[in-house]
Amino acid sequence: MTTTPSFNSWVICPQPNPQANLRLFCFPYAGGSSTIFRTWPNSLPSNIEVCAVEYPGRGRQIKSAPLTRLESLVEAIAPVLIPYLDKPFAFFGHSMGGLVSFELTRLLRSQYSLAPFHLFISARRAPQIPFTKPPLHVLSDPDLQDELRSLNGTPKAVLETPELMQMFLPILRADFAVLETYIYTQKQPLECPITVFGGLQDQEVSHDELQAWREQTIAAFSLQMFDGDHFFIHSHQQLLFKLISQELQMRNHSW
């Protein structure tokens, strides 16, 4: 009999579900924490256990220094995830979380011979497309705050509270450094299906940059577009849950 592993500051399961026959690991966007996924178990099928990954510097990992390189982050996540991979599992990552989940999938394949049965990538351009914009992680605090306002992902109450911004900016700066220093290396395509989600009004990621994920798998690929901006994960949540549920249940019934 398999159960949810005991306390782990990296992996937060909002509603532990030992009866579940698969796990969905969720990876936050830059500046985000596991709380983004707190209510997800309420809207997904009961056979799925939702487990959110907590990056250092926030939530239960508030005392850990944020990491600034993607390689360091996935190398830290992989071993703590292993006890949870005793059941079929899938990954969902939004924006930064999409890139983290992709590189983690490649690391699990090479070092542990493990693979998710499905990879959900949300609001993140394909990894082989180089980063061309001026880096945000080197901006001054005022300039970085201006960028956050334009991105529309940070609550107004946080932006307007100096004490909260003092806590938030170092985390966000580290996360932007993770993304902006990333260097893609060519490897064999994945063998798991990839579903990509995007926002039609997303100013950060284009349709072509999402479509380019097709090169990263030899299995099934699909792209679903939402009528929303970069953070459609919040504004169109019910449709997102419906599409994820359909994919997971279809796979579940085929076993």
Secondary structure in CASP SS format (residue, H / E / C, confidence):
PFRMAT SS
TARGET T0000
AUTHOR 0000-0000-0000
METHOD secondary structure of the structure
MODEL  1
M C 1.00
T C 1.00
T C 1.00
T C 1.00
P C 1.00
S C 1.00
F C 1.00
N C 1.00
S C 1.00
W C 1.00
V E 1.00
I E 1.00
C C 1.00
P C 1.00
Q C 1.00
P C 1.00
N C 1.00
P C 1.00
Q C 1.00
A C 1.00
N C 1.00
L E 1.00
R E 1.00
L E 1.00
F E 1.00
C E 1.00
F E 1.00
P C 1.00
Y C 1.00
A C 1.00
G C 1.00
G C 1.00
S C 1.00
S H 1.00
T H 1.00
I H 1.00
F H 1.00
R C 1.00
T C 1.00
W H 1.00
P H 1.00
N H 1.00
S C 1.00
L C 1.00
P C 1.00
S C 1.00
N C 1.00
I E 1.00
E E 1.00
V E 1.00
C E 1.00
A E 1.00
V E 1.00
E C 1.00
Y C 1.00
P C 1.00
G C 1.00
R C 1.00
G H 1.00
R H 1.00
Q H 1.00
I C 1.00
K C 1.00
S C 1.00
A C 1.00
P C 1.00
L C 1.00
T C 1.00
R C 1.00
L H 1.00
E H 1.00
S H 1.00
L H 1.00
V H 1.00
E H 1.00
A H 1.00
I H 1.00
A H 1.00
P H 1.00
V H 1.00
L H 1.00
I H 1.00
P H 1.00
Y H 1.00
L C 1.00
D C 1.00
K C 1.00
P C 1.00
F E 1.00
A E 1.00
F E 1.00
F E 1.00
G E 1.00
H E 1.00
S C 1.00
M H 1.00
G H 1.00
G H 1.00
L H 1.00
V H 1.00
S H 1.00
F H 1.00
E H 1.00
L H 1.00
T H 1.00
R H 1.00
L H 1.00
L H 1.00
R H 1.00
S H 1.00
Q H 1.00
Y H 1.00
S C 1.00
L C 1.00
A C 1.00
P C 1.00
F C 1.00
H E 1.00
L E 1.00
F E 1.00
I E 1.00
S E 1.00
A C 1.00
R C 1.00
R C 1.00
A C 1.00
P C 1.00
Q C 1.00
I C 1.00
P C 1.00
F C 1.00
T C 1.00
K C 1.00
P C 1.00
P C 1.00
L C 1.00
H C 1.00
V C 1.00
L C 1.00
S C 1.00
D H 1.00
P H 1.00
D H 1.00
L H 1.00
Q H 1.00
D H 1.00
E H 1.00
L H 1.00
R H 1.00
S H 1.00
L H 1.00
N C 1.00
G C 1.00
T C 1.00
P C 1.00
K H 1.00
A H 1.00
V H 1.00
L H 1.00
E C 1.00
T C 1.00
P H 1.00
E H 1.00
L H 1.00
M H 1.00
Q H 1.00
M H 1.00
F H 1.00
L H 1.00
P H 1.00
I H 1.00
L H 1.00
R H 1.00
A H 1.00
D H 1.00
F H 1.00
A H 1.00
V H 1.00
L H 1.00
E H 1.00
T C 1.00
Y C 1.00
I C 1.00
Y C 1.00
T C 1.00
Q C 1.00
K C 1.00
Q C 1.00
P C 1.00
L E 1.00
E C 1.00
C C 1.00
P C 1.00
I E 1.00
T E 1.00
V E 1.00
F E 1.00
G E 1.00
G E 1.00
L C 1.00
Q C 1.00
D C 1.00
Q C 1.00
E C 1.00
V C 1.00
S C 1.00
H H 1.00
D H 1.00
E H 1.00
L H 1.00
Q H 1.00
A H 1.00
W H 1.00
R H 1.00
E H 1.00
Q H 1.00
T E 1.00
I C 1.00
A C 1.00
A C 1.00
F E 1.00
S E 1.00
L E 1.00
Q E 1.00
M E 1.00
F E 1.00
D C 1.00
G C 1.00
D C 1.00
H C 1.00
F C 1.00
F H 1.00
I H 1.00
H H 1.00
S H 1.00
H C 1.00
Q H 1.00
Q H 1.00
L H 1.00
L H 1.00
F H 1.00
K H 1.00
L H 1.00
I H 1.00
S H 1.00
Q H 1.00
E H 1.00
L H 1.00
Q H 1.00
M H 1.00
R H 1.00
N H 1.00
H H 1.00
S H 1.00
W C 1.00
END
